Amino acid sequence: MMNRRKNNYLEKIFFNQKFLTLLGLVVIILISFPFAKNTLKQYRINKEISELKQEILDLQNKNGDLKNFVSYLESDQFAEEQARLNLGLKSPGEELTVIKNAAADISAGTSSGATIFNIPGYEKAGPEIKKSNPRKWLNYFFR
């Protein structure tokens, strides 16, 4: 008799509508976590794939530019330009003309040791003043 009451009580609990609803909700939640995790993982992978595709396109464009640059460097036009600029050579039938700037000649004549080109940082510095070791350490840490 006791066993029958126990079975009847368990049947009421397991076949109760609220219990079945709660059980179904728990099952749905347990299934949705791995699904959401896989969806997020797939989104990240697709994003990384699109970034890598964009990087591939950028590298292909850069590669094309470098190929064009190498072909220019290997051309006769580049060799001729470099010969003209660096070696002072000229093509047959050409005449070389040198134009001097009068202002540069005047300033070059008045100042001793003036440079022809205006290059920043090229000015000759005066004699270097020797600093004491403590002064060097102070400059190292506080400047």
N, C-alpha and C positions, 0 to 999 in steps of 0.2 A: 504494500500500500504506500509506503514511504517512497519507494522507487518511482511509482506512478506519479505522485505529486511532484517529485523532482523533475521528471521528464516534462510534465505539463507546464511547470514554471519556466523551464528552459525553452520550451516551444513558444511560450508567450513572449519571452524576451527576444529570441532569434527571429521570430516572424512578426514582430512589432514594426509598424511603419516608420516610427522615429529611429529605431535602431538600424533598420535597413538603409534609411536615408543617410544617417551618420556614417555607416560603413561604406556606402557608395561615395560619399564626399571624401573620406579618408583615402580610398583607393584612387580617386581622381587626383587628389593632391600628390600622392606618392608617384603617380605616373607623370604628372606635369613637371616635377622638378628635373628629372633627366631630360625631358623634352626641351625645357627652357635652357638648360645648360648646353645641350647640343645646338640649339638655335643660336645662342650667343657665340658659341665656338665657331659655327659656320659663318656668322656675320664677320667675326674678326678675321677669319681665313680669307673670305672674299675681299675684305678691305685690304689686307696685306697683298693679295694677288693683284688688285687694281693698282696699288702703289708700286709694286714691282714692275708691272707692265708700263707704267708711266716712266719709271726709272730706265727701263729698257729703251723706250722711245727716245728719252733724253740722251742716253749713251750712244744710240745709233746716230742721232743728229750730230753729236759731238764727234763721233767717229768719221762721219761724212765730211765734216768741216776739217778735221785733221788730215784726211786723205787729200782734200783739195789743197791744203796748205803744203803738204809734202810734195804734191805734184808741182806746185808753184816753185818750191825750193829746188826741185830737180830740173826746172825748166832753164832754158838758155837765157830767157829774159831776166831771171833773178841773178844768174851768174854775171850777166852784162852790167846790171845795176850795181852789184857789189864791186865789180872791177872799176866802175866809174867812181863810186863813192869812196871806197877804201884805198884803192891803188892809184887813183888819178889817171886811169887809162882812158883812151878815147877811141871811137870807131874811125876807120879810114875815111877821110874826106871831111871830118869834123874839125872845127877850130875851137880851141879852149880860150875862154875869156874869164879873167879874174877881175872882180869888182871889189875895190877897197872902199871901206867906209871912212870918210874923212874924220868923223867924230871919234871913231875908235883909234885912228892914228894920233889924234891930238891927245886923247887921254892916255894912250899907251906911251907916248913920248914924255908926258909930264910926270907920270907916276912910275917909280921903279918897281919892277916885279909885278905889274898889273897883268892879269890874265886876259887872254883873247876872248874866252867864253865866259859868260856870266853863270857860273855853276854855284848853286848854294852850298855852303859848307866847304868850299875849296880855298877860301881865304887862308893865308898862312897865319897860324897863330903865333903869338910872341913866345918868348922863352917860358917854359913851363915852370910855375912856382912850386917848389917842393912844400908839401904839407906834412905836418907832424902826424904821427900814427894816431893819437887820440882824435885829431881833427878828421882824419879819414874815417874812423869808426863813427863819429858823430854824423858825418855826411852820409855814411852808408845806411844808418838806421833812421835818420830824421829827414832825409830828402828824397 
